């Protein structure tokens, strides 16, 4: 067993809370470094959470588009026959897949 000081325990709780909000380990190091220098880390926290939110929204949109393409593939492929690989083809389902998104571009 290991005993932690109240400060160490508070820091661990802080780190867990920050991770749950999407802050990276490097973000947390930066925040703690500012706090250790007796500077308010709040401006940095606000800037970083805005960055993490933007990154998360981008990944979310990418996942929505991926899900859309996957559903489209499932629908299109349900009626296609199985084919064996040939010299030029590995899987005709993937190689011949063109999503609506690509057609519109």
N, C-alpha and C positions, 0 to 999 in steps of 0.2 A: 504494500500500500504506500501511497505517496500523499503527503499533505501539502496543500497549496496555500499560499498566503491569500488574503482577501483580494489583494491587487491582482495576483495571478489568476484567481478564479474569475474576477471581473473581466480580465482581458480575454480569457477563454470564452466567456459568455458573449463578449463583444465580437470576437472572431466568428463564432457560430452564427450570430445574428447577421453579421455582414455577409457571410457566405450564403445564407438563406435569401438575402436580397440580391445576390448575383455578383457581388464584388469578388474580384480575383484575389489570389494570394498576394500578388504584387500591389494591387490597390490597397489591401489591408496593411501591408508593410509601409506604404506611403502615408496612410492615415495615422498609423501608430507612430511613425517617425515624427510627424508634425506635432502630435499630441505630446510626445516625449520632449520636444523642444519648447513646450508650453505655448504653442501656436494653436489657434482654433483650426481644427481640420474641417469645419463645416463647409467652407467654400469648396474645398477639394472634394468632399463627399457629394455635394450637389452636382459638381461638374462630372464626377465619375459616374454617378447614378444616371445622369442624362446620357452619357456615352453608352453605358450598359443597356439602358432602355432602348436606345436607337439600334444597337447591335441585335438585341433580342427581337425587336419588331422586324428587322430585316430577315433574321433567321426564320421567324414565324411566317412571314410572307413567302419565303422560299419553300417552307414545308407545306404550306397551303397549295402552292403550285405543283409541288412534287406529288402530293396526295391526289390532286386533280388528274395529273398524267397517269398515275398508277391506276386510278379508277377507270380511266378511259382505256388503258391497256387491258385491264381485266374484262371490260365489256367487249372490246374488239376481239380479244383472243378466245373468248368462250366458244365461238363458232368456227374457229380456224382448226385445221387438222394438224396432227403431229407430223413432223417430217424429220428424217434422218439428216445428219450433217453431210454436206458435200464438200468438194474441194474448195469451193468459194464461200460456203455458208456454214455457220456454226448453229445458229438458231434463227430461223426465218421470222419468228414472232418479233424478236427484238430488232433484227436488221431491217424489217419492213415497216416498223412502227413509225408513224408520223402523227404527232398529236395535233389537235385543232390549233393549239398555241403556235406550233411551227407553221401551219398552213396560213395563219393570219399574218405572219411576219413578212 
